[in-house]
Amino acid sequence: MSATVFRPHRRNLLKLTLGLAMTPFALNAAALADEAKPDVIRIGSTAPGHLKFILFRNRKILEQKFAKDGIQVELSTFDGGSAASVALGSGAIDFTYIGNNPSLRLAATGADVKLVGLSSWVRSNETQVIVRPDSPIQKLEDLKGKKVAYLFGTVRHSTFAKALKSVGLDLGDVEGVNIGIENSGPALVRGDIAAIVESTGSAQKLVEAGQARLIYDAGVSGKPEWAVPHLISVNGDFARKYPGIVTRLLAADIATARWADANPDETIDIFVKETGESEAAVRATYPDGKFWQDPEITDEAVQALQGEEAFMAEAGLLKGKVDYQRWVDRSFHDEALKKLAASN
């Protein structure tokens, strides 16, 4: 049987040719459109959350921004930055708003992550050391040989090491206990530990309740260079798949930082409500209504991170070396600024 030869009309042939030529493009465009929109954006922070993370949660900023695309936003808190950084490196979450120490340790391993912005850079150090009100301990030197609670691998860990060094001691001179404030607070009250190294808000909450006494405030007695930026990082695979999403999140971050500066009293009210910290402690952390939330990664910020990395390496708090050329990516912030300018 002879084969039937299909001979389309010339006009139909032209349509068919154009259709075939456009099909791969159309399919690719559709695929790219699908890739540009994840089902969910997962963001982690250290409990109770960094300031912009808290504002995102309280004001539903990201949920509203991405709802029109059918994208869910999950905001999760972790008991310490180390756990959050592990989740980021493994791809269990997509972004982190955490401290510099866990972020630097993760970057030093060569993990596929990108530093895309600053969570904050408060210019006074937020670490305090507290003891029981009736404790004979009066100064850092008195902590030698004593049990001191702090979360290992945190900014407070690094700051405490610097504070001890300033008085001729090191971490080996104290017995470190790796627990967070939920457990260290009751342990201090019971007398199971001699001191706690904590953030200003958490420490002052115990002081104001009459359960602790302040013996060291790094914001007062520490050196200015001890204040190092906290960071916004993204999983590298997520950034490559969804660059537009990263840009949009940074645009929301910039807008939120600007809103906080324009609405200081409301910002403090939200922070107090969400964290349970006292208003006095929060205002002490952010004096003059300045929140230091601008996410721009300046050269000064990178230099501060390099200085912190050097200290961590010397103190045995970090293994490996950070490749800043590979790690730091300012492009998303730059695009976010353009996006905001265009929208205005």
Number of C-alpha atoms within 10 A of each C-alpha: 3 4 5 6 6 6 8 10 9 9 9 11 12 12 12 13 12 11 12 12 11 12 12 11 11 13 11 12 12 12 11 13 11 12 14 16 18 15 13 14 21 17 22 28 27 21 15 17 21 23 24 22 25 21 22 18 18 13 12 12 16 22 18 14 15 18 11 9 11 12 17 17 20 15 19 18 20 17 16 22 27 22 16 25 31 16 18 26 23 13 18 15 23 24 31 29 28 32 27 25 27 25 27 24 23 23 25 18 15 15 17 18 27 23 23 25 28 24 28 24 18 17 18 20 25 23 25 25 25 27 29 23 14 9 13 10 18 14 14 17 13 11 19 16 13 15 18 25 27 24 22 19 22 21 28 23 23 22 22 24 19 22 22 20 12 13 11 11 17 16 18 11 15 17 16 20 16 14 18 17 20 10 11 23 23 14 17 23 16 11 13 12 21 22 29 28 25 25 20 21 24 20 26 23 18 22 17 13 8 11 19 24 21 19 14 20 18 23 19 13 11 20 15 13 12 21 22 26 27 25 25 26 29 23 23 20 15 21 20 12 15 18 17 16 18 23 22 21 20 24 22 19 27 21 15 21 22 15 14 21 17 13 12 17 13 13 20 21 13 17 23 18 14 16 16 13 18 19 15 15 18 18 18 16 21 17 11 9 17 15 23 18 24 18 23 18 19 12 9 11 16 15 12 18 22 16 14 23 23 14 16 21 14 11 14 8 19 21 15 14 16 21 12 15 7 13 20 18 17 16 13 21 23 14 17 22 19 14 15 14 9 8 7 6
